[in-house]
C-alpha cells in the first residue's frame, strides 16, 4: 500500500544528477528527504520507484565508490569493458547494493 506522505515527499523533492552524468540521460538522480533519508531513482523514469536509504548508508555507498575508483586509478589500466565509472552506475547496481545491505 503506497504511503501518501512519502509519495508527496518524493514529488516535492529537489532531485539532482551527478555533475559527471553522461549526456545520454541514462542516469540516477538523488534527493534528500526529511527524516535523514535519501531517495534514488532512474532519471528516465521520474514517476517510477525510488530506492530509499538512510543518509549514513548513502554516504558509505558514495565513500566506497570513491575509494574503489581511486584504487583502480592507482592500479593502472584495466581490461576493456571491466570498469564503469561512478557516473555510469545503473539503478540495478543500486538495487544490488541495497539488497546486499539487508
C-alpha positions as CSV (number, residue, x, y, z in Angstrom):
1,X,0.0,0.0,0.0
2,X,1.6,3.3,-1.1
3,X,2.4,5.8,1.7
4,X,0.8,9.1,0.7
5,X,3.2,11.2,2.8
6,X,6.3,9.5,1.2
7,X,4.7,9.9,-2.3
8,X,4.2,13.6,-1.6
9,X,7.8,14.0,-0.4
10,X,9.2,12.3,-3.5
11,X,7.1,14.5,-5.8
12,X,8.2,17.7,-3.9
13,X,11.9,16.6,-3.6
14,X,14.7,18.5,-5.3
15,X,16.2,15.8,-7.5
16,X,19.7,16.1,-8.8
17,X,22.2,14.2,-11.0
18,X,25.9,13.9,-10.7
19,X,27.9,16.6,-12.5
20,X,29.6,13.6,-14.1
21,X,26.4,12.3,-15.6
22,X,26.6,11.3,-19.2
23,X,24.7,13.2,-21.9
24,X,22.6,10.1,-22.9
25,X,20.3,10.7,-20.0
26,X,20.8,7.2,-18.6
27,X,21.5,8.3,-15.0
28,X,20.3,8.0,-11.5
29,X,19.1,11.0,-9.5
30,X,19.2,11.5,-5.8
31,X,17.2,13.7,-3.4
32,X,17.5,14.4,0.3
33,X,14.2,13.7,2.2
34,X,13.1,14.7,5.7
35,X,14.0,12.3,8.5
36,X,17.6,11.7,7.4
37,X,16.7,9.8,4.3
38,X,17.9,9.8,0.7
39,X,15.9,8.7,-2.3
40,X,17.5,7.4,-5.5
41,X,15.6,6.9,-8.8
42,X,16.2,6.3,-12.5
43,X,16.3,9.6,-14.3
44,X,14.4,8.1,-17.3
45,X,11.5,7.1,-15.0
46,X,10.9,10.0,-12.7
47,X,7.4,8.7,-11.8
48,X,8.8,5.2,-11.2
49,X,10.0,3.6,-8.0
50,X,12.7,5.1,-5.8
51,X,15.1,3.4,-3.5
52,X,15.3,4.8,0.0
53,X,18.5,4.8,2.1
54,X,19.4,6.4,5.4
55,X,21.8,9.3,4.8
56,X,24.5,7.3,6.6
57,X,24.1,4.3,4.3
58,X,24.2,6.6,1.2
59,X,27.3,8.3,2.4
60,X,29.0,4.9,3.0
61,X,28.0,3.9,-0.5
62,X,29.5,7.0,-2.1
63,X,32.6,6.7,0.0
64,X,33.0,3.1,-1.2
65,X,32.6,4.2,-4.8
66,X,35.2,6.9,-4.5
67,X,37.6,4.6,-2.7
68,X,37.3,1.9,-5.3
69,X,37.7,4.4,-8.2
70,X,40.9,5.7,-6.6
71,X,42.2,2.2,-6.1
72,X,41.5,1.3,-9.7
73,X,43.1,4.5,-10.9
74,X,46.3,3.7,-9.0
75,X,46.3,0.1,-10.3
76,X,46.6,1.3,-13.9
77,X,44.7,0.3,-17.0
78,X,42.0,-2.3,-16.5
79,X,40.8,-4.8,-19.1
80,X,38.4,-3.3,-21.7
81,X,34.8,-3.2,-20.6
82,X,35.6,-4.2,-17.0
83,X,35.3,-0.9,-15.1
84,X,32.4,1.6,-15.2
85,X,33.0,5.0,-13.6
86,X,30.6,6.1,-10.8
87,X,28.8,8.3,-13.3
88,X,27.6,5.2,-15.2
89,X,26.0,3.4,-12.2
90,X,22.6,2.0,-13.1
91,X,19.5,1.6,-11.0
92,X,20.2,-2.2,-11.0
93,X,23.6,-1.5,-9.4
94,X,21.9,0.4,-6.6
95,X,19.3,-2.3,-6.1
96,X,22.0,-4.9,-5.7
97,X,23.8,-2.6,-3.2
98,X,20.6,-2.2,-1.3
99,X,19.9,-5.9,-1.2
100,X,23.5,-6.6,0.0
101,X,23.0,-4.2,2.9
102,X,19.9,-6.1,4.2
